[in-house]
Amino acid sequence: MTHNSAYVYLIANPFPGFTGEPGSYPIDLHIAGPERQNRWKTGFRIILGFPALIINSVLANALGIVALLGWFVGLIKGEMPVGLRNLGVFALRYNGQAFAYMALLTDRYPFSGPSLELVEPAPAVMPERA
């Protein structure tokens, strides 16, 4: 789902493959393996997850705006601005975290701060065809 969303919202350029293998696309979602979860947190997941769902809906709206603005800027400049692309990646990352939390895949609450990882940004310009 993350690969398709990244392509549809103009965050990543290549058409996503059908395998969904890790490392096969510029944007990947990694979910940790199964582990024991706290019963109290699991029992109150809907109440605890409500703020995360509100933030997720705001970021989903921002993702739509990113796609719209990115399309117009892409027509004019031929590239996706780095700031818009980074906002889109942030929205997709938070969406994946919120979904994993609400679907009981992880006990870790979605992190809405800046990324702690130093990630090499993908090129914003589409490669020229020979």
N, C-alpha and C positions, 0 to 999 in steps of 0.2 A: 504494500500500500504506500509506503514512503517513497519508493522509486517512482511509482505512477504519479503521486502528488507532486514530487519534485519536478517531473517533466511537464505536467499540466500547468503548474504555476510558474513556469519558466525559470526555475531555480537551477536546474541541471539541463545540459544540452542533449546528450545522446538519448535516443529512444530506449526505454528500459527493456532489458531482455526478459525472457519468460522463465528463467531459472530461479531468480531471486537469491542467488548464491552470495554469501558475504564477500565483499571486495569486488563485486562485478559491476558496481555503479559508483559514481562519485559521492553519493550520499547514502549512508547505510545506517540502519537502526540496530543496535546491539542490545539484547536483553540478557541479563544474567540468568544462570541456571536456577532450577528450583531450590528453594531453601525454606526453612521453617518460618512461619509468619505468626505475629502476635495476634491472638484471638480477639482481644479487645479492639485493636485497630481494624481488624477485618470486619468485626461486627458493626462498627460505626463508620465504615468506609464511605457510605453515601454522604454522611454529615461532614466527615473530614475532607472529602473530595470536592465539596461544593465550591470552595474558593478556587480550587485548581480548575474546575470546569468553567467558572466565570472568566478567569484569565485565558483559558484555552479558547473561549468564544471570541474574546477581544482579539487575540492573536490570529484566529481564523479570518476575522474581518480584515485585519492588517495584511494577511496573506493574499486575500482577493485584491486589495489595493496595490500590493506589490506586483501582482501579475498584470494588472491593468496599466499601471505606470511603466512597468518594465517593458510591456509590449510597445507602448508609444515611444519610449526612449530608444528601444531597440530598432524601431523603424527609422528613427532619425540618426542615431549614432552608430548603430550596428553592433552594440554591445549592451550587456546588462550592467548597470552601475553596481559597484561592489557593495555599497551601503544597502541598497535594496535587496541584493542577493543575500547578504548576511542577515537582514531582518527576516527574509523568507526561510532561511535555514534555521534560524532561532525558533520561528513559529512551528516549523515541521518537527524540530527536536522536542519542543515542549508538548506538541500534540501527541507524539509517540510516548513520551513519559506519562502524560495524563491518561492515555488509553491503557497503558500497561498497569498503572496504579488502579484504575477503576475496574479493570478486567481481572484483578487479583493475580496478575503475573508477577508483581513485585510488591514488597512492603515499603519500598523507598518512595517518599513523597516527591512529586515533580519539582525540579529545581528551576527557578525562573531567573536566576542571576546570570551574570556573564559566564561564558564557558571557562572552565579551569584548564582546558587543554589548549595547547598551541597547535593549531591545525594550519597546514599549508593551504592557502586558498586556491581553488581551481581557477584556471584562466577564464576571464569574463568574456573574452571574444571568441566567437565561433570560429573553428578552423576553416581555412579556405579550402575549397575543393579543387583538385588538380584536373 
